[in-house]
Amino acid sequence: MVQFCYPDSMPRHARIDAPTALHHIVIRGNERRKIFRDDEDRNNFLSRLGMLLQQTSTACYAWVLLSNHVHLLLRTGMVPIATLMQRLLTGYAQQFNRRHHRSGHLFQNRYKSILCEDEPYFLELVRYIHLNPVRAGIVKTIDQLAGYHWCGYGCLMGNGTAAWQDTDSVLKHFGKTAGRARRQYRRFMEDGFHQGRKPELTGGGLLRSYGGWSAIRKNFKRGIRIKGDERILGSSDFVGRVLREAEEHLQARAELAKSGIDFETILEKVAGDYGIDPQELKTGTRNRRVAEARAILCYCAVRHLGERGATVAGRLQISPSAVSKSVQRGHAVLKKRKVDETLFV
């Protein structure tokens, strides 16, 4: 008999993330109301998104803005996706409310974040996201879609200027030269032009991952044990591996806390490694040696302790954006020095 297996040791609705994980993000307006009223709103959102993607080395492969919702296909960079999304949505909502003289929630509850298996979903998700304007009736033809400013398809076809969109990682699947790749990708899009809504790509879960009950019933008599989780889109093996790694990560953090390893402990270790006064790391000074040590501290605090960027920023008297940049730099420094980062935790 097929069994649905959910982890007992983790909250059902907890976010799941991992280094280089692929995420399909869906953001909706509260009560399905508009989150973009004009092009100034859209440009504001994209400007904030691009800045955060570049600051955190987060890859964006596909995106589309519609009046009351957004789709993004992102790969986790130097900070958790949740950290990036919190900064993006909080900043945009505040600006939107000020500009339009309103108050209250702009977005519907929590945004949806589905961790996806690269194969076979990566290219299907790129196509699904970029065909949203077609399903919404905004454009009628593939040529119109290429000229639609608020969708990443145009950038893939060479018509856009979103420097933060990773077009190369998509086009390399379709050809060795840009021209051939774009022609092949256009054909790929045309093949899916009339596919309509695909619920298996809009959320995780066992049914979606396996394409519905008909696919699951094929394994019914085999007694196959299938893992499923609403936060994950992928095969049973992929779901199991993601949940196992997430559990191990939580356990590692718990062990650090149990051992008394906290922010101050890491601060002392990093300062000792650089031979500087620990208090110097809390001054915001731009001294090269201190700044490098601070970058490693930020990286270890965010990655190993799970500290929020805003919390680290407050402790070090720097801005949250500076923390994001420091996390990226800290990882690069450790890699260049070939230092085992666990020495600091």
C-alpha angles and dihedrals in degrees: 000000000000112000130203108221124196124176114259094199098057132062111255093231100040116125115254121209140154138175110291092002117159115234133190104206123196120187119187133187119250109270086000090289123151118282091183120049098171144353092278089063091048093048090048091053093047092046091054092044093050093048093051094045092053094043092052100035089239114160120226115196102169138012142165134182120208127174097268106016146032134212122202133176107205138169118214113255131176096326131040116272089241090061093050093046094049091054093044098048097039093050094044095047092051092050092045093051093048093047095048097036095239138126137204134056117336098185131058109253110289121349114249116252118184119185106219136201110239095225122081096359108054100082093033090056093048090053095042093052094046092049092058094100088056094052089046091053093240093123130023105195139040090245091055089050090055089057096045105113098205099061133071094230092084091055091053089052092051096255099106138070103211097135090185095061113099100224096157094065090056100040094049087072091063107043148335095249126055093237096051092042092053093049091050093045090051089055089048089053092047090053089058096039094105099032093106124199115351109198092188088069098047098066146004129253139106098279094049094044092052097040098251139303095309091064093045094050090061088069095041098098092043093067091231115174109222126192120215136176129176091226095057134064112199149073124314091257091050093049091049093049094048093049092046093051091045090051091049090050092052091047091050090054090047090052091052091052091046090051091052094250108151140148094286091050092055090044090056093048095048092046090050092050090054095039095236136127109271090226090063089069089062097053101076091233117162095218104142097232094045092045091052092050090047090053091056090047091053092048094050093044093052099038102038105025096034092232116170116244092238091054093050090046091055093050094049097039093237133115124271089244089055089053091053091052091045092052089055093046093045092056091049092049093051090049093049093047090045089227121158103240091209088073087077096050 
